[in-house]
Amino acid sequence: MTALPASADPEIAQSHPDGEDQYPQLVSVTVDELLQALHAGVAGKLDVSSLTDAIEALVEAQPEDSRKAIHAYTGDERLRLWALGLLGDPRDFPVLAAGLADPELRSTALEALAGQPDATRVDEIARSFLDDADPMVRSRAVRMVAFSARPGALAVLSPLAQDPIPHVRMILGWCLGGLGDQAAEPTLRTLLADPDEQVRAFAAHGLRRLNRP
């Protein structure tokens, strides 16, 4: 299922040639419908890539009207936080940060914060969740800290080579390769001897990334 922005519908354009008064309302309905359809698709384990693409395109084309619609959405709170993350609007920082307090929302809220422009603040928050009880949160935090690559990143990431969950160690191996810091090599070589096959494979990829000319 793919929905187009209202302005792309020729019937709408003919009915409201000026588009000034009607378009914001149409955008609100479209975003709400897309989020509801996305919720149903995720619940039904369907391919929702076309829906996410449509939402991303709409948010990019009409950020302010989309923001109003997303804030008004009363369905799945995780989807609302995800959609706010697409905007990257600093006005939404408090809403996204508040989501971190709920273990059910934390992973999504953390991911959504990655799009915020205050990189220093986002990095500080991500580091604070590297030891979270949820391995998915730890994995997201690893990605965010590694992507930011701010001073001290390697020091706070390296201990996760001992994380009890293979997926976290796997993500770590890939992300360390992107730091561009040769001091990450010993940790990557440790992961090359990991008992989990996927962890070893991703560590090998990470090592190749690290040593890429």
Buried (B, 14 or more C-beta within 10 A) or exposed (E): BEBEBBBEBEEBEEEBEEBEEEBBEBBBEBBBEBBBBBBBBBEEEEEBEBBBEBBEBBBEEBBEBBBBBBBEBEEBBBBBBBBBBBBBBEEBBEBBBEBBEEEEBBBBBBBBBBBBEEEEBBBEBBBEBBEBEBBBBBBBBBBBBBBBBBEEBBEBBBEBBEBEBBBBBBBBBBBBBBBEEEEBBEBBEBBBEBEBEEBBBBBBBBBEBBEEE
